[in-house]
């Protein structure tokens, strides 16, 4: 991180600055046994279902609820 901050690479310097600001959170995320992968997978699935329905006229809430619960 010190070498990146010494160089003239604005994008990498910004990344390292962000990592340093949240160093405790980054360390905890890499060292704890917990993962949010399953939750993120559900969020991604819901976004996909919403995107598939985007632009369709009169998509009612019941249809969306069925697609979410029953899955594609």
C-alpha atoms as a printed R data frame, in Angstrom:
   type eleno elety resid chain resno       x       y       z
1  ATOM     1    CA   UNK     A     1   0.000   0.000   0.000
2  ATOM     2    CA   UNK     A     2   2.872   2.353   0.714
3  ATOM     3    CA   UNK     A     3   4.306   1.775  -2.775
4  ATOM     4    CA   UNK     A     4   0.965   2.534  -4.418
5  ATOM     5    CA   UNK     A     5   0.570   5.746  -2.435
6  ATOM     6    CA   UNK     A     6   4.081   6.788  -3.519
7  ATOM     7    CA   UNK     A     7   3.274   6.268  -7.232
8  ATOM     8    CA   UNK     A     8   1.285   8.585  -9.470
9  ATOM     9    CA   UNK     A     9  -1.653   6.263 -10.182
10 ATOM    10    CA   UNK     A    10  -4.830   8.075  -9.099
11 ATOM    11    CA   UNK     A    11  -7.168   5.088  -9.420
12 ATOM    12    CA   UNK     A    12  -4.971   2.803  -7.327
13 ATOM    13    CA   UNK     A    13  -4.299   5.549  -4.799
14 ATOM    14    CA   UNK     A    14  -8.044   5.997  -4.395
15 ATOM    15    CA   UNK     A    15  -8.491   2.252  -3.868
16 ATOM    16    CA   UNK     A    16  -5.749   2.091  -1.252
17 ATOM    17    CA   UNK     A    17  -7.111   5.167   0.518
18 ATOM    18    CA   UNK     A    18 -10.512   3.497   0.755
19 ATOM    19    CA   UNK     A    19  -8.958   0.281   2.051
20 ATOM    20    CA   UNK     A    20  -7.056   2.219   4.698
21 ATOM    21    CA   UNK     A    21 -10.190   4.085   5.804
22 ATOM    22    CA   UNK     A    22 -12.074   0.810   6.275
23 ATOM    23    CA   UNK     A    23  -9.109  -1.358   7.249
24 ATOM    24    CA   UNK     A    24 -10.876  -2.972  10.219
25 ATOM    25    CA   UNK     A    25 -13.891  -3.910   8.084
26 ATOM    26    CA   UNK     A    26 -11.696  -5.294   5.291
27 ATOM    27    CA   UNK     A    27  -9.682  -7.362   7.767
28 ATOM    28    CA   UNK     A    28 -12.847  -8.696   9.420
29 ATOM    29    CA   UNK     A    29 -14.404  -9.638   6.084
30 ATOM    30    CA   UNK     A    30 -11.339 -11.653   5.096
31 ATOM    31    CA   UNK     A    31 -10.784 -13.345   8.440
32 ATOM    32    CA   UNK     A    32 -14.271 -14.292   9.679
33 ATOM    33    CA   UNK     A    33 -16.006 -17.538   8.754
34 ATOM    34    CA   UNK     A    34 -19.258 -15.763   7.848
35 ATOM    35    CA   UNK     A    35 -20.244 -15.000   4.293
36 ATOM    36    CA   UNK     A    36 -23.022 -12.945   2.743
37 ATOM    37    CA   UNK     A    37 -22.841 -14.959  -0.483
38 ATOM    38    CA   UNK     A    38 -26.210 -16.656  -0.044
39 ATOM    39    CA   UNK     A    39 -27.960 -13.352   0.644
40 ATOM    40    CA   UNK     A    40 -26.256 -11.721  -2.329
41 ATOM    41    CA   UNK     A    41 -27.375 -14.625  -4.509
42 ATOM    42    CA   UNK     A    42 -31.003 -14.031  -3.558
43 ATOM    43    CA   UNK     A    43 -30.679 -10.303  -4.245
44 ATOM    44    CA   UNK     A    44 -29.199 -11.039  -7.677
45 ATOM    45    CA   UNK     A    45 -32.035 -13.481  -8.442
46 ATOM    46    CA   UNK     A    46 -34.672 -10.901  -7.472
47 ATOM    47    CA   UNK     A    47 -33.016  -8.264  -9.646
48 ATOM    48    CA   UNK     A    48 -33.018 -10.689 -12.586
49 ATOM    49    CA   UNK     A    49 -36.728 -11.381 -12.163
50 ATOM    50    CA   UNK     A    50 -37.492  -7.649 -12.028
51 ATOM    51    CA   UNK     A    51 -35.367  -6.987 -15.129
52 ATOM    52    CA   UNK     A    52 -37.154  -9.725 -17.066
53 ATOM    53    CA   UNK     A    53 -40.466  -7.995 -16.318
54 ATOM    54    CA   UNK     A    54 -39.237  -4.456 -17.017
55 ATOM    55    CA   UNK     A    55 -41.184  -2.620 -19.695
56 ATOM    56    CA   UNK     A    56 -44.163  -4.941 -19.719
57 ATOM    57    CA   UNK     A    57 -47.489  -3.237 -19.367
58 ATOM    58    CA   UNK     A    58 -49.732  -4.057 -16.410
59 ATOM    59    CA   UNK     A    59 -47.334  -6.348 -14.578
60 ATOM    60    CA   UNK     A    60 -49.262  -6.783 -11.382
61 ATOM    61    CA   UNK     A    61 -47.870  -7.489  -7.952
62 ATOM    62    CA   UNK     A    62 -49.402 -10.976  -7.766
63 ATOM    63    CA   UNK     A    63 -47.520 -12.120 -10.861
64 ATOM    64    CA   UNK     A    64 -44.262 -10.730  -9.517
65 ATOM    65    CA   UNK     A    65 -44.877 -12.426  -6.166
66 ATOM    66    CA   UNK     A    66 -45.500 -15.759  -7.906
67 ATOM    67    CA   UNK     A    67 -42.324 -15.481  -9.950
68 ATOM    68    CA   UNK     A    68 -40.284 -14.671  -6.848
69 ATOM    69    CA   UNK     A    69 -41.709 -17.478  -4.740
70 ATOM    70    CA   UNK     A    70 -41.794 -20.168  -7.419
71 ATOM    71    CA   UNK     A    71 -38.578 -19.113  -9.092
72 ATOM    72    CA   UNK     A    72 -37.632 -19.187 -12.764
